Amino acid sequence: MSPPTPPTGVDANGPCPPRRPPPAQLAYEYSLFAPADATAPRVCRDFVRAVLFTHDREPLVMPAALCTSELVTNVHLHTKGAAMLRIRLNPARLHVSVFDDSPDPPVVAHPAAGVAACWGRGLALVEGVADTWGVADGRTGRYAKGVWFELRPAG
């Protein structure tokens, strides 16, 4: 799909040259406060998907949606508050952070092979899908604890 033709116009001096689009921004940052209810994982997952589709990063959509959903689900299951989602996107990486108001550190569970478990695999999934992940530190205030992951485009 080719970019649209820049609009031209006429002013008192005659025809105006086409307006040039602004230079491409190399880094983008988005934030979202999600409700403290069961809709939060879907709201955040859809937000991440929309950002990535908007920036033509389709290969990152599925892994980013999965990891975001897992992190926000953990906030919903293990805290009583809302989640703050932050997305940082540049040509080299996608960095997604999910902050909550709980001081408790996240715990990665690795159930034994063959064990059927309905709970406790979220961070292990993030660990397996993301290029890297961790816990944000050095923040203060209501959303002091954050868990983040990064994905890098293939190639």
MARKOLKE-786641 format. One line per field, with one value per residue: residue number from 1; residue in one letter; x, y, z of N, C-alpha, C in turn. Coordinates in Angstrom, 3 decimals, always signed. Each point is the difference from the previous one (the first is absolute). Layout:
<rs>
i = c(NUM	...)
aa = c(a	...)
n_c1 = c(X	...)
n_c2 = c(Y	...)
n_c3 = c(Z	...)
ca_c1 = c(X	...)
ca_c2 = c(Y	...)
ca_c3 = c(Z	...)
c_c1 = c(X	...)
c_c2 = c(Y	...)
c_c3 = c(Z	...)
</rs>
This chain:
<rs>
i = c(1	2	3	4	5	6	7	8	9	10	11	12	13	14	15	16	17	18	19	20	21	22	23	24	25	26	27	28	29	30	31	32	33	34	35	36	37	38	39	40	41	42	43	44	45	46	47	48	49	50	51	52	53	54	55	56	57	58	59	60	61	62	63	64	65	66	67	68	69	70	71	72	73	74	75	76	77	78	79	80	81	82	83	84	85	86	87	88	89	90	91	92	93	94	95	96	97	98	99	100	101	102	103	104	105	106	107	108	109	110	111	112	113	114	115	116	117	118	119	120	121	122	123	124	125	126	127	128	129	130	131	132	133	134	135	136	137	138	139	140	141	142	143	144	145	146	147	148	149	150	151	152	153	154	155)
aa = c(m	s	p	p	t	p	p	t	g	v	d	a	n	g	p	c	p	p	r	r	p	p	p	a	q	l	a	y	e	y	s	l	f	a	p	a	d	a	t	a	p	r	v	c	r	d	f	v	r	a	v	l	f	t	h	d	r	e	p	l	v	m	p	a	a	l	c	t	s	e	l	v	t	n	v	h	l	h	t	k	g	a	a	m	l	r	i	r	l	n	p	a	r	l	h	v	s	v	f	d	d	s	p	d	p	p	v	v	a	h	p	a	a	g	v	a	a	c	w	g	r	g	l	a	l	v	e	g	v	a	d	t	w	g	v	a	d	g	r	t	g	r	y	a	k	g	v	w	f	e	l	r	p	a	g)
n_c1 = c(+0.842	-0.199	+0.880	-0.939	-0.500	+1.081	-0.850	-0.525	+0.322	-0.803	+0.956	+0.191	+1.028	-1.077	+0.305	-0.385	+1.268	+0.112	-0.838	+1.163	-0.136	-0.296	+1.254	+0.331	-0.837	+1.151	-0.531	-0.794	-0.836	-0.646	-1.029	-0.416	-1.026	+0.150	-1.262	-0.432	-0.206	-0.850	-0.391	+0.784	+0.125	-1.284	-0.316	+0.895	-0.433	-1.238	+0.371	+0.689	-0.998	-0.816	+0.833	+0.154	-1.288	-0.183	+0.984	-0.878	-0.294	-0.680	+1.267	-0.053	-1.090	+0.127	+1.344	-0.137	-1.008	+0.650	+1.173	-0.592	-0.722	+1.104	+0.722	-0.939	-0.104	+1.328	-0.056	-0.861	+0.771	+1.097	-0.705	-0.275	+1.068	+0.048	+0.164	+1.267	-0.350	+1.258	-0.089	+1.175	-0.035	+1.044	+0.798	+0.706	-1.031	-0.776	-0.288	-0.567	-0.514	-0.246	-0.537	+0.206	-0.935	+0.321	+0.449	-0.857	+1.181	+0.118	-0.685	+1.093	-1.087	+0.691	-1.293	+0.039	+0.794	-1.033	+0.311	-1.264	+0.126	-0.980	+0.839	+0.632	-0.468	-0.627	+0.764	-0.246	-1.241	-0.045	+0.559	-0.917	-0.868	+0.213	+0.630	-0.601	+0.081	-0.696	+0.483	-0.845	+1.055	+0.101	-1.224	-0.698	-0.857	-1.202	+0.547	+0.454	-0.787	+0.943	-0.664	+1.092	-0.213	+0.917	-0.352	+0.762	-0.103	-0.518	+1.224)
n_c2 = c(-1.158	+0.907	+0.907	+0.675	+0.587	+0.741	+0.641	+0.603	+1.240	+1.008	+0.924	+1.132	-0.791	-0.694	-1.025	-0.770	-0.172	-1.271	-0.239	+0.054	-1.318	+0.043	+0.212	-1.209	-0.227	-0.056	+0.724	-0.930	+0.704	-1.044	+0.542	-0.914	+0.534	-1.239	-0.339	+0.078	-0.565	-0.958	+1.216	+0.226	-1.317	-0.061	+0.958	-0.476	-1.222	+0.498	+0.689	-1.018	-0.788	+0.949	+0.161	-1.307	-0.184	+1.022	-0.611	-0.758	-0.449	-0.441	-0.282	+1.171	+0.062	-1.209	+0.030	+1.213	-0.402	-1.124	+0.589	+0.957	-0.899	-0.710	+1.077	+0.422	-1.230	-0.016	+1.204	-0.431	-1.083	+0.751	+0.977	+1.090	+0.413	+1.158	-0.103	+0.343	+0.172	-0.285	+0.577	-0.513	+0.687	-0.656	+0.348	+0.065	+0.537	-0.895	+0.980	-0.992	+0.945	-0.813	+1.120	-0.293	-0.058	-1.216	-0.074	-0.991	-0.602	+0.000	-1.123	-0.524	-0.632	-1.083	-0.251	-1.126	-0.583	+0.151	+0.981	-0.323	+1.244	+0.537	+0.084	+1.161	+0.030	+1.090	+0.133	-1.287	+0.307	+1.060	-0.747	-0.865	+1.002	+0.775	+0.980	+0.844	-0.151	+0.737	+0.445	+1.003	+0.733	+0.571	-0.505	+1.096	+0.011	+0.282	+0.265	-0.401	-1.059	-0.383	-0.715	-0.251	+0.161	-0.599	+0.480	-0.706	+0.854	-0.965	-0.496)
n_c3 = c(+0.000	-0.952	+0.473	+0.662	-1.088	+0.322	+0.798	-1.059	-0.139	+0.162	+0.017	+0.644	+0.179	-0.112	-0.828	+1.006	+0.373	-0.351	+1.017	+0.590	+0.080	+1.294	+0.379	-0.380	+0.977	+0.597	+0.964	+0.507	+0.760	+0.533	+0.654	+0.857	+0.636	+0.445	-0.150	+1.243	-1.173	-0.257	-0.359	+1.048	+0.088	-0.276	+0.857	+0.841	-0.165	-0.049	+1.063	+0.501	-0.306	+0.447	+1.027	+0.113	-0.189	+0.810	+0.634	-0.635	+1.216	-1.029	-0.333	+0.627	-0.770	-0.500	-0.096	-0.498	-0.748	-0.253	-0.149	-0.702	-0.641	-0.037	-0.314	-0.830	-0.448	+0.111	-0.550	-0.899	-0.124	+0.017	-0.544	+0.674	-0.644	-0.600	-1.300	-0.044	-1.253	-0.268	-1.181	-0.239	-1.124	-0.470	-0.987	+1.112	+0.688	+0.601	+0.833	+0.679	+0.792	+1.016	+0.495	+1.285	+0.936	-0.380	+1.238	-0.169	+0.041	-1.327	-0.164	-0.531	-0.452	+0.246	-0.282	+0.652	-0.863	-0.778	+0.832	+0.165	-0.423	+0.669	+1.002	+0.012	-1.224	+0.433	+1.082	+0.146	-0.369	+0.790	+0.927	-0.439	+0.009	+1.048	-0.635	+0.810	+1.317	+0.837	+1.142	-0.207	+0.194	+1.176	-0.031	+0.151	+0.984	-0.454	-1.162	+1.185	-0.071	-0.817	-0.863	-0.672	-1.295	-0.755	-1.166	-0.782	-1.009	-0.724	-0.147)
ca_c1 = c(-0.842	+0.825	-0.484	-0.881	+0.630	-0.183	-0.927	+0.499	-1.018	+0.232	-0.119	+0.037	+1.161	-0.145	-0.008	+0.932	+0.614	-0.563	+0.517	+0.730	-0.360	+1.077	+0.951	-0.419	+0.465	+0.648	-0.395	-1.374	-0.344	-1.434	-0.375	-1.417	-0.402	-1.027	-0.877	+0.278	-1.006	+0.344	+0.176	+1.324	+0.888	-0.432	+0.203	+1.429	+0.396	-0.496	+0.758	+1.313	-0.233	-0.293	+1.248	+0.894	-0.565	+0.148	+1.396	+0.419	+0.837	-0.871	+0.621	+0.092	-1.336	-0.401	+0.758	-0.227	-1.344	+0.064	+0.762	-0.757	-1.155	+0.466	+0.410	-1.170	-0.779	+0.624	-0.428	-1.407	-0.135	+0.804	-0.100	-1.365	-0.004	+0.074	+1.322	+0.463	+0.729	+0.840	+0.583	+1.061	+0.253	+0.952	+0.303	+0.754	-0.649	-1.253	+0.144	-1.317	+0.037	-1.291	+0.228	-1.136	+0.241	+0.380	+1.440	+0.460	+0.696	-0.593	+0.629	-0.084	-0.235	+0.346	-0.569	+0.676	-0.504	-1.141	-0.933	-1.050	-0.219	-0.818	+0.534	+1.414	+0.921	+0.062	+1.354	+0.787	-0.319	+0.695	+1.420	+0.246	-0.365	+0.693	+1.457	+0.475	-1.027	+0.512	-0.816	+0.453	+0.318	+0.343	-1.178	-0.728	-1.384	-1.036	+0.357	+1.431	+0.537	-0.337	+0.613	+0.146	+0.603	+0.431	+0.023	+0.755	-0.428	+0.873	+0.829)
ca_c2 = c(+1.158	+1.198	+1.079	+0.925	+1.176	+1.145	+0.974	+1.283	+1.024	+1.279	+1.134	+1.284	+0.023	-1.025	-1.375	-0.358	-1.316	-1.042	-0.071	-1.235	-0.579	+0.173	-1.119	-1.168	-0.042	-1.293	-0.629	+0.300	-0.457	+0.036	-0.464	-0.284	-0.462	-1.020	-0.138	-1.072	-1.052	-1.089	+0.474	+0.600	-0.680	+0.216	+1.410	+0.204	-0.804	+0.679	+1.242	-0.359	-0.415	+1.199	+0.748	-0.717	+0.064	+1.377	+0.230	-1.053	-0.983	-1.173	-1.210	+0.073	+0.087	-1.175	-0.180	+1.139	-0.136	-1.080	+0.424	+1.063	-0.626	-0.732	+0.925	+0.711	-1.003	-0.119	+1.151	-0.223	-1.127	+0.080	+1.306	+0.519	+1.284	+0.127	-0.182	+1.033	-0.614	+0.930	-0.583	+0.773	-0.647	+0.628	-0.983	-1.161	-0.828	+0.334	-0.157	+0.145	-0.094	-0.017	+0.421	-0.154	+0.606	-1.015	-0.068	-1.385	-0.314	-1.102	-1.310	-0.844	-1.409	-0.961	-1.296	-1.182	-0.473	-0.902	+0.409	+0.891	+1.130	+1.063	+1.270	+0.066	-0.137	+1.270	+0.534	-0.977	+0.268	+1.236	-0.362	-0.802	+0.707	+1.281	-0.032	+0.227	+0.551	+0.263	+0.782	+1.392	+0.447	+1.407	+0.860	+0.256	+0.403	-1.026	-1.073	-0.148	-1.270	-0.269	-1.135	+0.410	-0.925	+0.597	-0.795	+0.630	-0.487	-1.008	+0.485)
ca_c3 = c(+0.000	-0.093	+0.856	-0.709	-0.573	+0.880	-0.573	-0.476	+0.146	-0.645	+0.905	-0.698	-0.892	-1.020	+0.504	+1.068	-0.231	+0.874	+1.364	+0.282	+1.301	+0.979	-0.022	+0.778	+1.378	+0.186	+1.249	+0.403	+1.340	+0.277	+1.332	+0.192	+1.323	-0.197	+1.157	+0.957	-0.152	-0.911	-1.376	-0.159	-0.949	-1.387	-0.340	-0.220	-1.159	-1.196	-0.135	-0.548	-1.393	-0.804	-0.168	-0.907	-1.348	-0.462	-0.371	-0.936	+0.693	+0.091	+0.564	+1.457	+0.593	+0.779	+1.238	+0.899	+0.572	+0.989	+1.190	+0.661	+0.640	+1.184	+1.053	+0.521	+0.734	+1.326	+0.799	+0.356	+0.925	+1.214	+0.656	+0.031	-0.687	-1.454	-0.594	-0.916	-1.108	-0.752	-1.211	-0.658	-1.283	-0.908	-1.051	+0.472	+1.014	+0.668	+1.456	+0.629	+1.461	+0.684	+1.379	+0.919	+1.306	+0.983	+0.257	-0.083	-1.249	-0.765	+0.181	-1.191	+0.334	-1.051	+0.383	-0.549	-1.287	+0.068	+1.048	-0.494	+0.910	-0.579	+0.473	+0.335	-1.128	-0.722	-0.146	-0.755	-1.414	-0.365	-0.051	-1.201	-1.237	-0.121	-0.135	+1.361	+0.873	+1.332	+0.926	+0.070	+1.351	+0.093	-0.129	+1.241	-0.225	-0.034	-0.939	+0.239	-0.514	-1.391	-0.681	-1.385	-0.961	-1.255	-1.223	-1.075	-1.304	-0.610	-1.095)
c_c1 = c(+0.892	-0.576	-0.882	+0.786	-0.220	-0.916	+0.728	-1.121	+0.383	-0.124	+0.100	+1.149	-0.087	+0.022	+1.062	+0.634	-0.652	+0.629	+0.700	-0.466	+1.152	+0.956	-0.484	+0.598	+0.561	-0.413	-1.392	-0.205	-1.490	-0.229	-1.500	-0.208	-1.175	-0.826	+0.396	-1.102	+0.433	+0.159	+1.415	+0.915	-0.398	+0.230	+1.476	+0.507	-0.426	+0.750	+1.375	-0.140	-0.214	+1.267	+0.890	-0.531	+0.157	+1.411	+0.566	+0.994	-0.771	+0.693	+0.098	-1.354	-0.322	+0.850	-0.212	-1.365	-0.016	+0.704	-0.736	-1.174	+0.407	+0.368	-1.189	-0.918	+0.581	-0.392	-1.432	-0.144	+0.658	-0.007	-1.460	-0.129	+0.030	+1.439	+0.327	+0.884	+0.820	+0.639	+1.054	+0.403	+1.008	+0.369	+0.667	-0.761	-1.354	+0.230	-1.374	+0.172	-1.418	+0.281	-1.259	+0.387	+0.374	+1.513	+0.577	+0.698	-0.689	+0.790	-0.201	-0.159	+0.354	-0.535	+0.760	-0.651	-1.145	-1.010	-1.013	-0.232	-0.803	+0.570	+1.507	+0.978	+0.249	+1.401	+0.918	-0.270	+0.727	+1.490	+0.335	-0.226	+0.837	+1.505	+0.663	-1.156	+0.609	-0.986	+0.599	+0.293	+0.317	-1.171	-0.607	-1.424	-0.923	+0.387	+1.504	+0.579	-0.458	+0.716	+0.009	+0.536	+0.410	-0.071	+0.783	-0.491	+0.996	+0.832	+1.040)
c_c2 = c(+1.227	+1.103	+0.955	+1.192	+1.181	+1.034	+1.255	+1.005	+1.244	+1.067	+1.284	+0.086	-1.053	-1.382	-0.210	-1.340	-1.031	+0.075	-1.333	-0.548	+0.225	-1.186	-1.130	+0.067	-1.398	-0.717	+0.481	-0.520	+0.211	-0.511	-0.193	-0.435	-0.942	-0.148	-1.174	-1.045	-0.976	+0.440	+0.497	-0.760	+0.232	+1.437	+0.248	-0.759	+0.688	+1.307	-0.273	-0.410	+1.213	+0.814	-0.690	-0.021	+1.399	+0.281	-1.105	-0.977	-1.294	-1.245	-0.002	-0.101	-1.198	-0.191	+1.155	-0.088	-1.085	+0.458	+1.085	-0.589	-0.734	+0.951	+0.730	-0.960	-0.197	+1.163	-0.222	-1.088	+0.240	+1.357	+0.423	+1.284	-0.103	-0.258	+1.217	-0.689	+1.079	-0.759	+0.961	-0.769	+0.817	-1.036	-1.274	-0.887	+0.552	-0.279	+0.280	-0.213	+0.020	+0.271	-0.234	+0.569	-1.009	+0.014	-1.407	-0.275	-1.144	-1.281	-0.804	-1.437	-0.848	-1.363	-1.141	-0.420	-0.978	+0.360	+0.961	+1.093	+1.055	+1.368	-0.086	-0.122	+1.312	+0.541	-0.976	+0.151	+1.247	-0.280	-0.755	+0.745	+1.259	-0.200	+0.200	+0.562	+0.242	+0.790	+1.394	+0.356	+1.493	+0.946	+0.201	+0.385	-1.191	-1.187	-0.267	-1.288	-0.193	-1.225	+0.358	-1.153	+0.780	-1.033	+0.785	-0.551	-1.028	+0.663	+0.926)
c_c3 = c(+0.000	+0.868	-0.800	-0.524	+0.928	-0.644	-0.470	+0.147	-0.762	+1.071	-0.823	-0.998	-1.096	+0.608	+1.081	-0.334	+0.920	+1.384	+0.198	+1.347	+0.978	-0.056	+0.908	+1.398	+0.243	+1.271	+0.381	+1.411	+0.211	+1.417	+0.075	+1.441	-0.201	+1.269	+0.893	-0.069	-1.087	-1.452	-0.272	-0.967	-1.461	-0.441	-0.335	-1.221	-1.292	-0.255	-0.621	-1.468	-0.897	-0.246	-1.026	-1.431	-0.589	-0.500	-0.893	+0.622	+0.195	+0.548	+1.530	+0.694	+0.893	+1.260	+0.989	+0.665	+1.083	+1.278	+0.771	+0.766	+1.277	+1.135	+0.616	+0.752	+1.394	+0.901	+0.475	+1.066	+1.360	+0.698	+0.006	-0.808	-1.507	-0.450	-0.858	-1.033	-0.688	-1.150	-0.520	-1.244	-0.786	-1.053	+0.497	+0.971	+0.401	+1.481	+0.606	+1.494	+0.536	+1.473	+0.825	+1.352	+1.085	+0.216	-0.184	-1.333	-0.743	+0.215	-1.278	+0.454	-1.209	+0.427	-0.673	-1.310	+0.204	+1.066	-0.606	+1.029	-0.729	+0.331	+0.117	-1.147	-0.740	-0.204	-0.724	-1.500	-0.483	-0.159	-1.288	-1.302	-0.207	-0.194	+1.354	+0.815	+1.363	+0.836	+0.076	+1.445	-0.036	-0.183	+1.383	-0.358	-0.101	-0.873	+0.076	-0.570	-1.439	-0.506	-1.474	-0.867	-1.234	-1.112	-1.045	-1.332	-0.549	-1.092	+0.352)
</rs>
